[in-house]
Structure formats: C-alpha cells, structure tokens
Amino acid sequence: MLFGSGKELFIKPLNPGSKTLKWKAHDGVVLRCDWSALNSTIISGGEDCRYKVWDCYGRLLYQSAPYNYAITSVAWNPSGDIFAVGSFNSLMLCDKTGWACR
C-alpha cells in the first residue's frame, strides 16, 4: 500500500511483520501519489510545485522543474506507459520516464 503523509511517502507491505519503507519525497506536503502495478513506478505531486517519478524502492528517477502552482493530481493510465499531472488551470501528459509529451 502506498500513501503520503506530510513531506514523506510510505510503502506499507500487507504482510504482517514486514517493515514499512518511507522516504522524504517533497519539500512541501505530498498531495497525490499513484503506483503503476505494470511498471512498478510511483509518481507523486506536492505543494512544492513539482511532480516526481520513483522506483518501488524510493529512488528518485525524475524530478520536474517547479511549476507556478502546487501539483494537485497525478494518475497513471491503465497500461502504465503515460501519466497525467494536474495543477491549477493545467493538465499535462507525461511518458513513464517523466518527460512531458508535447
């Protein structure tokens, strides 16, 4: 299970006794996160006006440049090859490596 709290992201295994993985994800509060089961990649967006792409071990794969407003939504498409990033008056499609599709 993936969730954000404060500036951190957490992966809590559903197996009893398994250790929770946590890491500092953003300089502001994490507002949204999503995990693609197909490519084992996580995306997150926060009040620091950035979206980030992570592997399932919490290693940063991509960090966007800061936008003008907080990133308020992120979501993978079902096939796991692109994701959407939303902010105030803005919607972007990005490939699985994090680069915005133009």
C-alpha positions in Angstrom: 0.0 0.0 0.0 1.3 3.4 -1.0 0.4 6.7 0.8 1.8 10.1 1.6 1.9 11.9 4.9 3.4 15.3 5.3 6.6 15.5 3.1 7.1 11.7 3.0 5.9 8.7 1.0 5.3 5.3 2.6 5.1 1.8 1.2 3.4 -0.5 3.8 3.5 -4.2 2.9 0.3 -6.0 3.6 2.3 -9.0 5.1 2.2 -8.9 8.9 5.6 -8.1 10.4 7.0 -6.6 7.2 8.9 -3.3 7.5 7.4 -0.1 6.2 9.6 1.8 3.7 9.5 5.6 4.0 11.4 8.5 2.4 11.3 12.3 2.1 9.6 12.9 -1.2 8.9 16.6 -1.4 9.9 19.9 0.2 6.1 20.6 0.7 3.2 18.4 1.7 2.6 15.4 -0.7 -0.8 16.0 -2.2 -1.1 13.0 -4.5 0.6 9.8 -5.4 -0.1 6.8 -7.7 1.7 3.5 -8.2 1.7 1.6 -11.5 1.5 -2.1 -10.9 2.6 -2.8 -14.5 6.0 -0.9 -14.4 6.5 -0.7 -10.5 6.9 3.0 -10.8 5.5 5.6 -8.4 4.5 9.2 -9.2 3.9 11.9 -6.6 2.9 15.6 -6.7 3.2 18.1 -3.9 2.9 21.7 -2.6 6.5 22.3 -3.7 5.0 22.6 -7.2 6.9 19.6 -8.6 6.0 16.1 -9.7 8.4 13.2 -9.2 8.9 9.7 -10.5 10.2 7.0 -8.2 11.1 3.3 -8.4 9.4 1.0 -5.9 12.4 1.3 -3.5 12.1 5.0 -3.1 14.9 6.0 -5.5 14.2 9.2 -7.5 14.1 8.6 -11.2 12.8 12.0 -12.4 12.0 15.4 -10.8 10.2 18.1 -12.8 11.1 21.8 -12.8 8.9 23.7 -10.4 5.6 24.9 -11.8 3.7 28.0 -10.7 1.1 26.1 -8.6 1.0 23.0 -6.4 0.6 19.7 -8.2 -2.9 18.6 -7.1 -3.3 15.4 -9.1 -1.3 12.6 -10.7 -2.5 9.3 -12.2 -1.1 6.5 -14.3 -3.1 5.3 -17.4 -4.0 1.6 -17.2 -1.2 0.5 -19.4 1.5 2.3 -17.4 3.2 4.0 -20.3 2.0 7.6 -19.6 0.6 9.5 -16.7 -1.4 12.7 -16.2 -0.3 15.6 -14.0 -2.8 18.3 -12.9 -2.3 21.7 -11.4 -4.3 25.0 -11.3 -5.7 25.5 -14.8 -3.2 23.0 -16.2 -3.1 19.3 -17.3 -0.1 17.6 -18.8 0.6 14.1 -20.2 4.0 12.6 -19.5 5.8 9.5 -20.6 6.8 6.9 -18.0 10.2 8.5 -17.6 8.6 11.8 -16.5 9.1 13.9 -19.7 6.1 16.0 -20.7 4.6 14.9 -24.0 4.5 17.9 -26.4 
